[in-house]
């Protein structure tokens, strides 16, 4: 049996960070390899005053952070690790972690080796030592692509097409494909069968290139003349939620979406599917609610 190269290190597969326009909020996204370590981190890192919230989404943990530096009073078992620094620069974001014991290993070398990290400064860790590390990440923007109506009664499936396009586009534009959400809409009479739309979420340094690349592949492979593609670029698509809930509750006419004016929202493909495409966007990563079939009253 082969040796384990680093028996006391678990590398995070990827770490990314997104900010709002003013750099006042940061979403730190850590893709993890060890579920036990991720759940331990969720419990303890949430105690830092720089952490507003933590959500586990699939194999990633999402932290909403505020910039600043704090001196964490670490204590074994009670508060053994956390985030003590968040700095937003023009093109980069610096995250500083600190921990003791095994928490120090996770706070330093495990994260410093992750893909997505530009550079790192780390202290020796392990045993009972206190260790700190600062990682530097690209300052990225969030882009959520909503798509609806790509198939026909005889062939195609929107959820598979969007996933395959997303993987291809992420590689081609040096972006991070963060999530894929299937959104159940109200079953209108002209649906193909299940009446769902899709939201695909990215972190990128070049939103325009990503959007154009996505559009190019969607136009090439869609089977429908009514394909809709909408894009939201920004930190939070929450302003779109009232419209999205309408689309989940009942049929919405085209005039409703044509009068929709939300900063960061663009309609890229103007087919009938644009209604479902826009409705998918704010449900990105909220899988349980997105998948529910509403009865018009919920």
N, C-alpha and C positions, 0 to 999 in steps of 0.2 A: 504494500500500500504506500502511495506517495505521501511525502510530508506535507503539512499545512504550512505555506510560506510565512504567514503572519497569524499565528493562532489566537492572538489577543486583539486583533483589529478587524472590524467589520466596516467596509467602505460604503458610504452612501452612494447609490448609483448616480444620482443627479441632484443638484440644488440650483434653484433659480429664484430671482427676486423681481417683483414688479412694484412700481410706485404710481401714485397719482400724479397729476400734472405738476403740483407744487412741491412734491417730495415730502408731504406731511404724513402720508400713510405708506406703509410698506407691506406687501404680502410676500412672505418667505415661503417657498414651496420646496419641501424636502421629500424626494422619493427614497423610500427606505427598503432595505433588504430583510431586516429582522423585525417581525411584528411585535415581539416582546419588547425590544428596545424602543420601538416607536410609541407603544402605549405607555411605557415608563416615562418617556420624554414628554408626552402629552400631559401627564399628571403633574410633573415637577416644573417644566418650563412655563406652564401657565401661571405660576406663582410670581414670575418676574413682573415688575411694574411696567416694563416696556411691552408686554404681551397683552393685547386687548382680547384676543380670542384664538382658539385653536380648533381646527376641524380635521378629522381624518377622512380623506376622499380616496377610496381604493387603496393603492399602494403609495399614497402620498399624504403628508401632513401639511396643512396650510395654517400659517401663523399671520395674524394681522398685528403689525408692530408699529410703534411710534418711535421716531428718532430720539436719541439721547444716550446718556451713559449713567449707569447706576452701580453702586457697590453692593453686591449681593452678599447677605449674611448667610453663607452656606452652612448647613449642618447635616451631618450624616443621618440618613433615613428620612429626615423631615424635609429638607430642602437641599439636596446634594448637587444640583446643577441647574443652570439657566442661561438665558440670554442677557448679557449685561451691557451690550453696546450696539447701537444701530446708527450708522452714518450714511446719509445720502449725498453723493457727489454728482457732478454734472453727468458723467457717463457710467459711474460705478456705484455700488452699494457695499458697505462694509458691515459685516455682522460679527460681533464678538461673543463667544461662548465661554463659560467657565464651569468647572465641575471638580468634585473631589472623588477619589477612588475610581470605580468603574465609570462613574459619571464624567470624570475628567478625561477618560479615554474617548468617550463618545463626543465630548465637547471639543476635543482637539484633533487628533490624528484621523479619526473616523470621518469627520466632516472635511478636513483639509484635503483629503485625497479624492473627494467627489468630483465627478465630471461637472462642468459648468463653473468650477472655481477658477478664477484667473490667477490668483496668487494667495498665499497664506503665510501667517506667522504663528507658530505654535510652540508651546512649552512641552517638555517631557512629561509623560503621563503614565499612570499605572500604579498599582499598589495603593497606598493611602495618600498619594500626593494630590495637591491642588494644581490643576492645569488649566490654562487659558489659551484660546486660539482666536485669531481674527482672520476671516476669509473675505476675499474681495470678489464680488460677482458683477456681471454686466447689469446695468440698469435697463430693464426691459419694460415693454408696454404690453398690456393685455389686448388681444384681438379675439372676439367671439364671432364665428361664422355660423349663421343660421341658414339651413337649406330645407326646402320642401318641394315635393312633386318632381321626382326624377325618373319614376318608373311608369309602366303601363300595365293594364290588366293581364298581359301575357308574360312580361319579363321585367327584371330589375328589382332592386331593393335599395331605398335611399340610405338606410343605416350602414350597409356594407360599402356602398360607393363613397360616402363621405369619410368613412374611416380610412379607406385606402388612399383617397386623395390627400387626407390630412397627413398621413405618414410620409407620402411622397413630397408634399409641399414643405414640411418641416425640415427635411434633409436638404432640399434644394435652396431654401432661404436661410439656413442656419438658425432656425427657430426651434422652440420647444413645443411639442404637441402635448398639451396638459390634460385634456379631458374630452370625452365624447358622451353626450347625453341624448337619450331618446325621449321625446316629449309627446305624450298622448294628447291629441286635440279632440275637440268635439266632432263626432262622426258626421260630417256634412255629406249630402247625397252624392256629390261628384268625387268622393274619395276613391282611391284605388282599391283599398280593402280595410286597412287598420287605422288609417288617418293619423299618422305620426309625423312629426318633423324632427330635425336634428340640430343640435348645437355643438360645434367643435371649438374648443378653447385653445389658444396659443399664447406663448410669451415670445416676443420678438423685438429686435432692434429696428426692423424695417417693415412697418405695417403695410405700406403701399405695395411693396414687392410681394409680400405674402398674399395680400388680397388679389392682386392681379394674377399671380400664379395659381391660386385656388380657382378663380373664375375661368382661367384658360382650360384647366383640366375638367371642370364641371361642365362647361359648354361642350367639350370634346366627347364626354362619356354619357351625358344625360340622354334618356330615351324619350323625354317629354317635351312638348312645346310650351308647357306652362310652368317650367321650373322657376322657382324663386330663390334668390340668394340675397341675404341681408348681412350686414357687418356692423358690429359695435366695437369701437376702439375707445378704451377708457378703463378706469379702475373698477367701477361698479355699474352694471346695467340695471340696477334697481328701478330707475324711473320708467323702464319699459314694462314693469310687472303689471300695472293696472290693465294695459292693453292685452298682455299675454293671458291674463285671467279671463278676459272677455272671450278670447278665442278658445279657451278650454271649456267655457260654459255654453257657448252657442255659436251659430254662424255669424260671421262678421262681414259686412259689405266692404267693397273696395274703397269707398269714400272714407271709411274710418282710418285706414292706414295711410291714405293719401294726405290726410290732414294731420298726421302724426309728426310732431316736430320735437325730436329729442337730440340733444347735443351728443355727438359721437356716433349716431346711427346713419348708415348709408344703405340705400337699396341698390344692389349691384345688378341683379337680374330681375326683370319686372314682370315675370309671369304671375299667374294666379297664385302660385305657391309662395309668393312674397309675404302673404298674410301669416302663414304657418312658420315661415322662416324667421320673421320678426318675433313671433310669439315664443319661439324656442329659446331665444337668446338669454332672457333673464333667468330661465330655469337651469342654465348650465351648472352642473355639479350638484343640483338639488334633486337627486334621482327619485326619491320616494314621491315627492309631490309632483314631479314631472310625469311620472308614469301613471298617476291616478287618472281614471276615467271619471270625469265630473258629470253630474246629471243635470246641470243647468242651474242648480241651487247652491252647490258647495262653494 
